[in-house]
Amino acid sequence: MKSYPAIPEIYAETTLNLLLKRAKKPRVHSLEEYLQDGGYKALEKALSMDPMEIIDWVDKSQLRGRGGAGFPTGRKWKFAVQNPAPRYLICNADESEPGTFKDRILIERDPHLLIEGMVISAYAIGANQAFIYIRGEYPAGYHILRKAIEEAKKKGFLGQNILGSGFDLEIYVARGGGAYICGEESALIESLEGKRGFPRIKPPFPVQYGLFGKPTVVNNVETLCNVPLIVGMGWEEYRYIGPSDYPGPKLFPVSGKVKKPGVYELPMNTTLREVIFKYAGGTVGNKKVKAVFSGALDCFSAEELDTPMDYSPFGFGGTGTVIVLTEEEDIVQACLWVAEFYAHESCGQCTPCRVGTHEQWHLLERILHSQAEERDWEGFEFVNTHIQPTSICGLGAVAGRLIRQSMQKFPEDWERYRKSTKVSL
């Protein structure tokens, strides 16, 4: 087994002590430590249950996908098992959203929690093969997972006849090529099949026609790590964690101008203000918060810091990623970073996104460098508006969203650049 880089000392704090129970320390926790702490007890319990009972428990727990969309996990599993076997399970570990590093903590510090969650999930949906698709920039995580899988197989938690139950499961780890678009489940499946990571037209959805044309459930790392909690404590007790509409622990990666950047495990009735000031220690230099970016998806102003960190229409949503910008920062410059990211990560399959994201980026560069004419502003606003409704997948749908929001919430920042606009001849 290859050696792997040292585990990063990313700050991790939890008020719930569930997902980050062991991951608070910056080191890999071995199988022996995991077993001493009650690991794989939930798997033993699950294997004594009927698979449909497990699916029902996950559905009643109201666990939502933690990868950003927030789709009910139990409902997705129910759709999958309505289709004939063979079925597949895929763990989406292609964590490529800017500022997002919560899944990395779980993979690199507590890999057996993920493996246990995958075995239970595969048993529930009737899958005998599962895959972890991990982003190429996580070399340590790749080797840690490979080693943890070997450990689990030697102890009978993976492979043939798991714990004498008659259930068989193999887990394979595949490395991505550094493409953000492969975080989209159908593009991930295309990549896993050895093809270019282009999103598929939906429907059919992966639960109907997924990997190799078979029903496939795709859940991200944090979602699958919640499954042993639900089975271990029961769905009723799980529902008592956090608000009744959005139960369960949630991980929030916090970065930017805060004193204690890191990953925080909190209930979803926590507000954005509490995340920044109560847990992340406030801003560097105690400066005023100007804006918060939820990765590269949404923009929140200082007046919106009481937003709850849940999946409601008025909640923070997404992956829970918090990037804090303070009063001295230029919102337009930050938007250029977002535009460049989407232009770089567009897969190029559809023209609106392939051309539109690059046009948005380059027009914004002209605006930022005071080289823009009025027609450049008109072109920028046209492109920004029309990428979304004409693109195939979600990348195009959100490529201009944060920028549009910033123009509405921080008009004074944009107005400074409008004043330097050259008169078109």
N, C-alpha and C positions, 0 to 999 in steps of 0.2 A: 504494500500500500504506500502510495506517495505521501510525503510529508506535505502539510498545508500551512499557509500563513497563520500567524498568531491571530486569535480572535480579537476584534477591535474592542476597545474599552468604551463602548457607547453606553451612556448613562441610561439605566432602566429603573423605573420606580413603579410600584403598584399599590393601590389602596385595596385591591380585591384579592391579590395573592393567589390567582388561579392560573392564568396563562403564563405569567412571568414568575411563578413560584420558584422555579429553579434558575430561570434565565437572568436573574438580577446580577449574578456574578459572571464576569467576562471570561468564561471558560466553557469547554465542552463537558457536559454531564454524561457520565458513562451509563451503560445499561445497569450495572450494579447499583449505582446511586438512584437511578430511576426506579428500580424494583424496590429498594429500601424505602422509597417515598410513596409507595402504593402504585407504582407504574404497572400497567397491563392488567390491573384488577378490573377495570372497565371492560377490557376485551374479554376476560373470562366471563363476566356477567353477560355481555352481549351475545356470546356464542351459545349461551343457554336460552336465549330468547328467540322468538320467531323473527325473521328478517323484517316482515311487515310491521311488527310491533316496534322495532327500532325506528323505522321510517315514521311511524305514527308519533313516537316520542319526539323526534327531531322536528316534526311538523308542529306539534303542540308547544314545543319550546319557543317557537317563533324566532328561531335562529335565522338571521338574514346573512346573505353572502357578504363577507368582509372585504371583497376585492374592489368595491366601488359602486357596483350597481345596486346592491342591497336586495337582491331577489330572494324570496323565501326558500331556504335550502330544502326543507321537507317537501315542498311543492315540486321542486325540480326533480327530486328523487322519485316522487310518485309518477311524474310524467315518464321518467326513464323506464321504470319497471312495467309500464303498460306496453312496452315494446319487447319483442322476443329476444332471448339470449342468442349469442354471447353479448355481454355488455362490458364496457370498460370504465375505469375511473382514472381521471387525470387530476393531479395536483398542480395548479398553476402557481409556480414559484418564479415566474418571470416578472419580478418586481421592478418595473422600470419607470414608474411615475416619479417626476422630480420631487426630491425631498422625502421619498418614502423608503423606509428601511426597517419596518416593523417585522416583516416576515423573515428578514435576515437574522434578526435576534433569535427567533424561535428555531430556525434551521441550524444555526451555528452553535447555539448554547443548549438546546433541549430537543435534539432530533428525534428521540424516541416518542415524544408526545405527538409529533406529526405522524410517525409510523403507526402508532396505536390508533390514531384517528382515521388513518387510511384503511387499516385492516377492518375496523368496525364498519366504516362506510362501504367498503367493497363487499363485505358480508351482507350488509343490508340490501344493496342493489343487485346482488348476485353476479359480481364481477370476479373473475379469477386472474386477471392481469390488471395492474395499475402502473401508472407512469408519473414520475415527478419531472416536470419540465422546468429546469432552473436556469436563470439568466446566466449568460456566459461570463459576466463580470463578478460572479460569486464563486471563485475557484475553491475557496475554503469550504463553503457550504456543500459543493459537489462532493468533495472527498469525505467530508464528515458524514454525509448521508450514505455514501457507499459503505463506509465502515460500520455505521449504525445498522444498516440493512443486513450486513454479514453477521453482526452480533445477534440481531433478532432471529435470524434463521437458525443459528446454532442453538438457541434456547427454545426453539419450537414456536416462536411467535409469528413466523413467516414460513412460506414454503408449503410442503405437503402436509395434509392432515394437522392443521394448526391446533395445538393443545388437545389433540385427540378428537376433534369435533367433526372430522371429515371434510372440513372446508380447506380449499387450497388457494393460495394467493402468491403471486410473484410481483415484486415491485422493481421497476427499472428506473434509472435516473438518466435523463437526457439533458444535454447542455444546449441552450439557445445560442444564437449568433449575435446577440446584442441588439435585437430589433424590438423597439417599444411596441410595435404593432402586434407582436406575437403574444402580448398580454391579452389581446382579444381572442376569445376562446376558439373561434373557428380558424383564425390565422394560426394559432398555436397548434391546432390539430393538423393543418396543412404542413406546418414545419415538422411536426413529429412524424408525419408520413414520408418525410424526405423531400418535400416540395417547397417552393417559395412560400413565405409566410404571407399569403394574400387572404384577406377575409372572404368568407363565403357569403353568397346571397342567402338571406333567411326569409321565410322558411325554406326547407326544413331546418329545425334547430338540432344542435348536437345530441339532445336526449332522444331524438328520432333517428338522425343520420349523422353520426359523429366519426370517430376514429375508424378507419378502414370500412366505412359505411355502416357501422354498427352503433346501437344506442350508447351514448357516452355521457357521463356526468363529469363536469369540470368545476372544481371548487378550488379556492385559493388556500394558502397555507393556514392563515388565521382561522378561516372557517372550519377546516378539518380538525384543527387543534381544539375547537370547541366541542367536538363530538364526544370525546371521552368524558368531558365534564357533564354533559347531558345524560349519558348512560350511567355514569358513576353516581351522580347525586339524584337522578330522576328529573323529568321535565318540570314537575311542579316546583321543586326547590330552585331549579335554574331560572324559572320565571320570576323569582323574587329578587334576582340580581338586577339592579338598575330599574328604570321606569317600566311600567307594565306593558306599554306599547312597543318598547324596544329593549327587551331584556338581554342579559348576558354581558360579559366583559367585552371591552373594546380597547384596542391598542391605538395610541395616537403618537405618531412620530413628529417631534417638534424640532424645528431648526430655524435658522435665520438669526435675527438680533435678539436672542434670549440668553440669559445667564446660564441656564442648565439645559442645553439641547439634549434630547434623548428620546426614549420611548416610554410612554406612560400608559398603564393599564387602569382604566377608569370606567365607571358606569356612564351610559349615554345621556343621562340627565345633567351631566356636567356641562357648564357653559364654556364658550371659547375664552372668555375673560378669566375663568378659573384655571383653565389649562395653562394660559400664559403667565398669570401672576401668582397663582397659588402653588402650582406644581413646577413650572419651568423657571421660577425665580424672578419673573419680570424681565424687562428689557435691559440690554447692555447700556450702561450709563444712565439708567432710569429715564430714558427718552420716551416721548409719547409714541404710542403705536399709530402708524399711519395707515397701514393696510395689512391684511393677512391673505396669503394665497393658499388655497387648498390644493397643493401640488401645482398643476398647470390647468386646473379646471375652473375654479371660481375665485372671485375677488371680494373680500369683505372689508368694509371701512371701519374706522374706530367707533362709529356709532352703532355697529352691529356686533360688538363683542359679547353681548348677552345671548347670542345665538346658541341654542342647545346643540350638542355634538351627536345628534341622532339622524335618522333617515327620513324625518318628516319633511313635507314640502318647504317648511321654513327652517329646517335644520342645516347643519354643516355638511352632512352627507359624505359621499365619496369614500376614499380610503381612510379618512380621518387625518390626513397629512396637514400639518400646520407650518407654514413658512411666514415668519414675522418680519415685516418691514417697518422701520421707524421713520420719524419725521424728516430726517435729512435726505431720505432716498427719493429718487426720481421714478415715478410710476411708469412713465413712458419708456425709460431705459429698462425697467423690469419687464415691461411688455415685449420689448425687443428680444429679451432672453426667451420668453415664452414662444414668440413667433419663430425664432430660430430653431427651437426645440422641435416644434411641429413640422417645420419644413424639412429638417434633417430626418425625422422619423416617419414621414409619409412613405408608405410602401410603393406608391406610384401606380397602383392598379387602376384607379379612376382619375380622369382628367381634372375634375373640380378640386380634388385634394392635391394631386401631384403638382398642378400648375398654381392653384390658388394659394397654397401655403407658402410657396416660394415668392409669389407676387406680394403677399401680405408682408413677408419678412423684408423684402428689398424695398418696398414702398415705405415701410416703417423706418428703415435705415435712412432713407432720404429725408423723412420728416424729422428724425432725431438729429441729423447732422445739418439741419437748416438748409437743405438743398431742394426742398419740395416746392412744387408749383401747385396751384389750385387744383389742376387736373389730377395731380398725384393724390391729394386728399380725397377727391371724388372716387378715384380708382381704388384707394385703400378701403374706403367705406363700402364700396360695391363688392369687392372681393370678400371682405370680412363678413358681409351679410349673406353672400350666396354660396360659400363653401358648404355651410351646414345642411341646407335642404337637398343638396344634389349629390352628396358623397355616399359611397356604399356603406361605410361603417362608422363607428363612433368616433374615430380620430378626426375625421372631417367635421363631424357634428359638433365637436367641442373646440376645434382649432382656433376659433375666433371669439369664443364665449367670454373668457376672462378679459380679453382686450375690450370687447363691447361693454362689459360691466364696468371696467375701469374708466372708460370715457364718460359713463353716466355718473359715476361716484366721485371722480376726481377731475372735473372739467377744467379746473384752474391749471393743473399740470399740462393738460393737452393744449390749453389756450396759449400758453407761452410759446409753443412751437407753431401754432397757427399764425401768430403775429409775425413770425419770421418767414412766412410763406412768400415766395416770389410771385410776381404778377406774370401770368401766362401771356405770351405774345400771340 
